Amino acid sequence: TNVLHPPKTLKRILPIMMKRIIISLGSTNAERREVASKTLGDLVQKLGDMVVTEIIPVLEEGLKSNSSEHRQGVCLGLTEVIISSGKPQIIKYFDKFVPCTKSALCDESEEVREIAAKTFDVLYKNVGDKAIE
């Protein structure tokens, strides 16, 4: 069957889909993490602002999780969002990306901090010194 209003339908299911992607990113199964990462990247590349606008609050909330694996998934997701975004999108959402990255860099879990360092590296490669100002 065809969906009558794809953008409207996608907007309704996107928060649930994002939470599932984040959970999969935090999985101990490497294949599941890779598929989730590529899925998120594809969504960001194909749907742009619509996905980024929806995913940022999910990522921000995910960094507050008690689960270290979940926070790792959030960092992987944030990295993939930055990688898959164009420079104009990165600049547009920079004020959201930086606090998430800083929070993850100060996480109590060493694994989260290691992934957050990669997130920072990707952000720095895209915006240069602005990432550390």
Contacts in CASP RR format, 6 or more apart in sequence:
PFRMAT RR
TARGET T0000
AUTHOR 0000-0000-0000
METHOD contacts of the structure
MODEL  1
TNVLHPPKTLKRILPIMMKRIIISLGSTNAERREVASKTLGDLVQKLGDM
VVTEIIPVLEEGLKSNSSEHRQGVCLGLTEVIISSGKPQIIKYFDKFVPC
TKSALCDESEEVREIAAKTFDVLYKNVGDKAIE
3 9 0 8 1.000
7 50 0 8 1.000
10 47 0 8 1.000
10 50 0 8 1.000
11 50 0 8 1.000
11 54 0 8 1.000
14 50 0 8 1.000
14 51 0 8 1.000
14 54 0 8 1.000
15 54 0 8 1.000
15 58 0 8 1.000
18 40 0 8 1.000
18 54 0 8 1.000
18 55 0 8 1.000
18 58 0 8 1.000
19 58 0 8 1.000
21 36 0 8 1.000
21 39 0 8 1.000
21 40 0 8 1.000
21 77 0 8 1.000
22 36 0 8 1.000
22 58 0 8 1.000
22 59 0 8 1.000
22 62 0 8 1.000
22 70 0 8 1.000
22 73 0 8 1.000
22 74 0 8 1.000
22 77 0 8 1.000
23 70 0 8 1.000
24 32 0 8 1.000
24 33 0 8 1.000
24 35 0 8 1.000
24 36 0 8 1.000
25 33 0 8 1.000
25 36 0 8 1.000
25 37 0 8 1.000
25 40 0 8 1.000
25 72 0 8 1.000
25 73 0 8 1.000
25 74 0 8 1.000
25 76 0 8 1.000
25 77 0 8 1.000
26 33 0 8 1.000
26 36 0 8 1.000
26 69 0 8 1.000
26 70 0 8 1.000
26 72 0 8 1.000
26 73 0 8 1.000
26 76 0 8 1.000
27 33 0 8 1.000
27 36 0 8 1.000
27 69 0 8 1.000
28 69 0 8 1.000
33 73 0 8 1.000
33 76 0 8 1.000
36 76 0 8 1.000
37 76 0 8 1.000
37 77 0 8 1.000
37 80 0 8 1.000
40 55 0 8 1.000
40 77 0 8 1.000
40 80 0 8 1.000
40 81 0 8 1.000
40 84 0 8 1.000
41 80 0 8 1.000
41 81 0 8 1.000
41 83 0 8 1.000
41 84 0 8 1.000
42 84 0 8 1.000
43 51 0 8 1.000
44 51 0 8 1.000
44 52 0 8 1.000
44 55 0 8 1.000
44 80 0 8 1.000
44 81 0 8 1.000
44 84 0 8 1.000
44 85 0 8 1.000
45 84 0 8 1.000
48 85 0 8 1.000
48 89 0 8 1.000
49 89 0 8 1.000
49 92 0 8 1.000
52 81 0 8 1.000
52 85 0 8 1.000
52 89 0 8 1.000
52 93 0 8 1.000
55 77 0 8 1.000
55 81 0 8 1.000
56 81 0 8 1.000
56 93 0 8 1.000
56 96 0 8 1.000
56 100 0 8 1.000
59 74 0 8 1.000
59 77 0 8 1.000
59 78 0 8 1.000
59 81 0 8 1.000
59 100 0 8 1.000
60 96 0 8 1.000
60 99 0 8 1.000
60 100 0 8 1.000
62 70 0 8 1.000
62 71 0 8 1.000
62 74 0 8 1.000
63 71 0 8 1.000
63 74 0 8 1.000
63 100 0 8 1.000
63 103 0 8 1.000
63 104 0 8 1.000
63 107 0 8 1.000
65 71 0 8 1.000
65 74 0 8 1.000
68 109 0 8 1.000
68 111 0 8 1.000
68 112 0 8 1.000
71 104 0 8 1.000
71 107 0 8 1.000
71 109 0 8 1.000
71 112 0 8 1.000
72 109 0 8 1.000
72 111 0 8 1.000
72 112 0 8 1.000
72 115 0 8 1.000
73 115 0 8 1.000
74 100 0 8 1.000
74 104 0 8 1.000
75 104 0 8 1.000
75 112 0 8 1.000
75 115 0 8 1.000
75 116 0 8 1.000
75 118 0 8 1.000
75 119 0 8 1.000
76 115 0 8 1.000
78 97 0 8 1.000
78 100 0 8 1.000
78 101 0 8 1.000
78 104 0 8 1.000
78 119 0 8 1.000
79 115 0 8 1.000
79 118 0 8 1.000
79 119 0 8 1.000
79 122 0 8 1.000
81 97 0 8 1.000
82 90 0 8 1.000
82 97 0 8 1.000
82 119 0 8 1.000
82 122 0 8 1.000
82 123 0 8 1.000
82 126 0 8 1.000
83 122 0 8 1.000
85 93 0 8 1.000
87 126 0 8 1.000
90 97 0 8 1.000
90 123 0 8 1.000
90 126 0 8 1.000
90 127 0 8 1.000
91 127 0 8 1.000
94 127 0 8 1.000
94 130 0 8 1.000
97 123 0 8 1.000
98 123 0 8 1.000
98 131 0 8 1.000
101 116 0 8 1.000
101 119 0 8 1.000
101 120 0 8 1.000
101 123 0 8 1.000
104 112 0 8 1.000
104 113 0 8 1.000
104 115 0 8 1.000
104 116 0 8 1.000
104 119 0 8 1.000
105 113 0 8 1.000
105 116 0 8 1.000
105 117 0 8 1.000
105 120 0 8 1.000
106 113 0 8 1.000
107 113 0 8 1.000
107 116 0 8 1.000
120 131 0 8 1.000
123 131 0 8 1.000
124 131 0 8 1.000
124 132 0 8 1.000
END
